[in-house]
Amino acid sequence: MAIIQDWKIRSTHARCEVSGEPFLDGDQFYTCIFDEPASDGFLRRDYSTTAWKKVRKKLDPPPFSFWKSTYKAPVRATEDHRTADTSVEGMLRRFIDEDDPRTEKARYILALMLERKKTLIPTDVKETGTRTLLFYEHADNGDVFIVTDPGLRLAEIESVQREVVDLLSEEDRRVSEESEPVPEMADSDANDHKMGPEDDAEAAAGPEEMPEGARPGNTKVK
């Protein structure tokens, strides 16, 4: 097996790989994860229960992991509200997408937090010889999350938990600051800022050129 580098979240195409028939709400099907050396990652394929009976023993190579799932049709209209769970899930998705080795331990803790909340359902555990892979399925949309078990010691778990809490607090502060409304200018202030002849001339001349590194959009928020 290749050393997997691509940990991107796998979403269902909501149809059978063999027949192409779409899944309906409540349909049972099989999710299969295949090792794909060409892309240095994993490939997801979903099979209806009928198709699975026909192809299971014929698949070559066989799936690296598979499990039985129940399809849930997406809810079109959902209540718009933020919760702590949403922040945890959003951070885990971002860390998996970025695939920074420095967040591997944090990803593990975040996945455990979502497992306790029953947002992520553990489906399989696989040993690759160099690492232990944990497979999760999202309870609502069926997305597959792949997380490495870093084999943390007790002392390390407490340290990583504190790190995750700090990251979540920082994320909440950032979101709160971005959502704060910009105060409207009072009438007296607005009158003080009415454009005069000098202002008209300055506006006609165009904005002052800014250094490349100082332009808006080049500053990254950590």
N, C-alpha and C positions, 0 to 999 in steps of 0.2 A: 504493500500500500504506500502511496505517495505521502510525503509529509505535507499535510493540509495547510495551506496558507490562506485560503479564501473562506472566511467564516460568515459571509453575508447571510442575512435572514432569508429563508426560502418560503415564498408564499404559494398557496395553491392556485392552480389555473381553473379550479372548480369544474373540471371535466375529466372524463376517463381517458387515459393515455392510449388505450386500444381502440375504443369505439368512437371517441370524441364527443360522446353524449354528456351534456352538462349535468352536474349534480343538483339535486333538489334538496330543499331544507329537510333535514332529518335523515338523508340517505347515508348509509354506512359505506365506507370505502377504505382502501389500504394506501397508506402513505409509504413510499419507498425512497430511501436515500442511497444514491449510488456514488461510489468513489470515481471521480473523473480526472485521471492523471493529466489529460490534455489541457485542462483549465486549472490544474493544481487546486482543485476544490471539490465540492459536492454538487450533485445534480438531483433534483427532486422530480419524482413521477408519481402520479396518483392513479389508482386502478379501482374500478367498480368491483364489488364482491364477485360478480359473475365473471368478469374478465380475469380477476386474480386467480380464480380456480383453474383457469385455462393456461395462464402464462407462468404461474409461480415456479414450476419445476423446469421451465424452459428458458428462464432468464439467464443470460450468460454475458457478462459475469452476474452473479447473484447480487441482490442489494446488500449494501454494507449494513443497513439497518432498515427495519420496517415495523409498522404497527397499524392497528385498526383504528379508524377515526370516524367521527360523525360530522357530516357537513352542516354548518350553520349559515343560512343565507344572510348576507350583510344587511344590517339595519340601515335604512336610508336616512331616516331622521333620528338623530340622537340628541339628548340634552347636552348643551354646551356648558360644561363645568370642569374645573381642574381639581384634582385630588392629589394626595401624596403618592398614591399608586401610579397615577399618570406620570408624575415626575420621575419616579423610579424606572418605569418602563421606557420613557423617553431617553433617559440617560443610558440605559442598557442598550437600546437600539443604536444610539449614537456611538457608543464605545465599540460595539460590534462592527459597525460600518467603518469606523476609523481604523480598527484593527491595530491599535498601538499596543505593543507587548507590555508596556508599563501599566496598562489598565486590566491586564488579565485577571489579577486577583480581585479587583473591584467588580469586574463582570460576574465573577463567581458569587460574590456576596449579593449583588443586585438580583441575580437569578434566584438565589435562595429566598430573598425577601419576597419576590413575586410568586415563588412556589408556595410559601406559607399563606399568601393571600389568595391562592388558587387561581391566580391570573395565568401562570404557567403550569402546565401539567407535565411531569416527567414521563417520558415515553421509553427511553432506552439509555443504557450505559455501555460504551465500547472501549476496549483497551487496544491501543495501536502499537504497543511495544515501547513507545517513548512518552505517551501521555494517555490520560483518561478523558474521554469525551462524553459529555452529558447532553442528551437530546431532550428538548422541551417542545411542547405544542401549546400555542396560545389558546386559551379556553374559548375565546370569542371568535377570532378570525382564522384560526388554524395555522398561523405562521409558525414555522419551525425555527427555533433558536438553538444554536450549537455553542456550548460553553465548555471550556477546559476546566477540569478539576485540578487546581494547582497543588493539592495536597498540603494545605495550610496547617501549621501547628496551632495549638490553642492560643498561644501568645500572639501569633501573627493574625489570627482571626479578629481578636479584639482591636489590634492596630488598624487593620483594613476596614473594620466596621466604623471606627472613628473617622477614617479618611473619607468613606462613602457619605457619612452624615455631614461632614464639612462640605463636600462637593454638592450635595443636595441643598444645603443651606445657601451656598453661593449661587446655585441655579435659581432658587426661589427669589433671592434678592435681585438678581439680574432681570427676571421676568417681571417682578414688581416695579422696578425702575422703568422698564420699557413701557409698562402699561399705565404709568402715571400721566394724567392729562397735562398738556402744556397750558399754563395760566394765561388767560386772555389779558390783553393790554388795556388798562383803564383809559377812559376818555381823555383825561388830562394828559396822560403819557402819550396817547395817540396824537393829540394836538401838538405836543412838543416835538413830535417826530414827523410833522408834515414837511414834505419836500419843498425846498426853496430853489432859487436859481442855481446856487452852487451844487446842490444835490443833483439837479437835473443834468448838469454838465458832467458830474462824476459818473452818473448812471449811464450817460451816453457813451462815455469812454470805455465802459465795460469793466468787469471785475478784475482786480489785481491778480496777476499770475502768482500761483502758489507753488512752492517747491514740490517736486514729485512725491516725496515721502510724506508730505504733510497734507495731501489731498484727502477729503472725506472718502471713506471706502477702503483706504489702505491701512487703516488702523484696525487691528484685530482685537476683539474683546476676549480676554481669557476667562 
